[in-house]
Structure formats: structure tokens, C-alpha cells
Amino acid sequence: MVQQNAAAELGAMGIRVNVVSGGPIETDALRAFTNYEEVRDKTAHLSPLNRMGQPQDLAGACLFLCSEKASWIT
């Protein structure tokens, strides 16, 4: 079930469906790649923020979506 279908089907039960997909995130796992510097530089170049995502970027988005402040977002 894709997110849109899940959101439509589960919304009536008070269940919100959200997805956070941050792309490449600067982690130890990514730094272990042999082409890490290439991935880091290309990601930063393509990003509107000119940087690679950090774990706290995703954590903040997830925290917001789990909060009452996002009660209308599904």
C-alpha cells in the first residue's frame, strides 16, 4: 500500500500516515563507502541548502510529524 492510499484508508480511524525520506545522510555508514567524498560533494551540490543531510535533520522532521503540531498532516 503506497502512502497516499494508506493515508486515505486509515485517516477515518484517526491514523496519520507520513513518510520522511532524506536521501543521503551524513552517518558512519555512509562514510564507510569507498566513494564517500564523491557522494558527499555531489549531494551538497544538488541540495538547495548546499549541504548533506544530518541525522538531526531527519530526527527533527520525525519529531514534528509525531507531535500534535502536525495533527492535520497526513
N, C-alpha and C positions, 0 to 999 in steps of 0.2 A: 504494500500500500504506500503510495507516494504521500509526501507531507500534506499536499493540498487535500487529497481525499481523506486522509486521517483527520485533518482539522475539521473538515465538513462533517464527517461521520461522528466524531467524538465531541464536538462542540456542544451539542444539545445535552450531553451528560456533564458539562462543566469541565471537560478536559481540554486543555490548550495544547497545541502541537506546534513546536518551534524547532528550527534546526540552526545550529551555528557551525559554519564551515569557514575556517580562517585561512585555508591554504597553507603554504609552508610557514611553520612557526619555529622560531629560534629555540631549539632544545638540544640536549646532549645527543639524542638520537639523530637529529639532522646533522649535527656537527661531525658525526661519525661517517657520513657519506664521503666518498673519495672526491666528489666534485662539489663539496660543501660551499667553497668560496664562489664558484660559478653560480650555484643556485641562489646563494645569498645576494650576490650582486645583481643577478637578473630579476629576482623578486623585488628588490629595492627599486630598481629602475622602472619596473612595471607598476609599482604601487603608487597611488595618488599621494601617499604620505611619505614617499621616498625612503621607506624603511621596511624591514622584515617584521612580521608579527611577533609579539612576545607572549609567553604563556598568560600573563596577567591581562592581556587584551581579550583573550577568549574567556578567561575567568570572569572578567567584568561584564561581558555580554551575557554569559550564562546566569550570573547572579541577578542581573537586571530582569532577564526573562522569567526567572523563578520568583520574582518579587511581585507584590501587589501593584507596583507602578506599571507593570506590563500586563495588567489584567484584561486589557482589550486587544492584545496582540496574540494572534494565532495563525 
